[in-house]
Amino acid sequence: MRLSERQLQNVINKIVSWCDDNGHTLSAEKSRCVHFCRKRGIQLDPILSIRNDTIPIVDEIRFLGVIFDRNLTFLPHILQLRKKCEKSLNILKVLSCTSWGADRTSLLRIYQAVILSRIDYGCLVYGSARSAALRRLDTVHHSALRICSGAFRTSPVESLYTICQQLPLHLRRKKLS
């Protein structure tokens, strides 16, 4: 058994004994292990257990709403976030009808509350992802600004930022960090 694996198992054993002393229980079926390592194939996954039940090793795990993958690319999180935000764009599309729909400020408030809050949540963590992966969220941001402002699909993005008084997402992440 490697040194790091032994140290992790000792810590798990101490946590299990503390839980037993204080009336709590840990379940190996509900626990997950992710081995974060940039060196592929060089280091083997650790074999850890709780009371002789092996903790399953997974490639990605959700923690506080952010999906961590074993290479810390955050691509699964960004893809799922994009899918959720694209579904939420339908709310804006329904409310932005030109004859009876909401005005620009109301649509922007709804966008900020429903979609932009999701994008902002966890950006300190997933903001370290590659810029190519982060740009996948820009399309949702631009689509929402087009819907809110009533602009055409061919409108330049820079003019959308000015009209809606919004920052590009990369600057917004810098501002929040």
C-alpha positions, 0 to 999 in steps of 0.5 A, a space after each residue: 500500500 502506498 504512503 498516500 493511500 495509507 494516510 488516507 485510510 488512517 484518516 478515514 478510520 479516525 473519522 469512522 471512529 469519531 462518528 461511532 463515538 458521537 452517534 453518526 454513521 458513514 456509508 461506503 455506498 453513499 461515499 465516493 472517491 475521485 483521484 485528482 491527478 494530471 499524470 494519466 496512467 502513472 498513479 493507480 487509483 487508491 483503494 479505500 474502505 469504510 469498515 471493510 466496504 470499498 469506497 467506489 471510485 468515480 470519474 466525476 463528483 458533484 460537490 456543492 453544485 459544482 461537478 469536479 472531474 478527475 482532470 479538473 477540466 470542469 467541462 462536465 460542469 460547464 456542459 451541464 450548466 449550459 444545458 440548464 441555462 438554455 432551458 431557462 432561455 425559454 422563459 425569456 423567449 415567452 416573456 419577450 413578445 413584442 406586442 404584449 411582452 415585458 420591457 427590457 429592464 424586466 427581462 434583464 432582471 429576470 435574466 440576472 435572477 434566473 440565468 446569470 445567477 447560475 453562471 455566477 455560482 461557482 465561477 471562482 472554482 470553474 473559472 480556471 477551466 480552459 478558455 475554449 470550455 468557458 466560451 461555451 457559456 458565452 453563447 447562452 449569455 449572448 442569446 439572452 442579451 439578444 432576447 432581452 434587447 430585442 436585437 437581431 441575431 446578426 447584431 454585434 455582441 459589443 453593442 449588446 453589452 452596451 445596450 444591456 449594460 452587461 459585462 462579458 462573462 470573462 470580465 464578470 468572472 474577474 470582477 467576482 474573483 
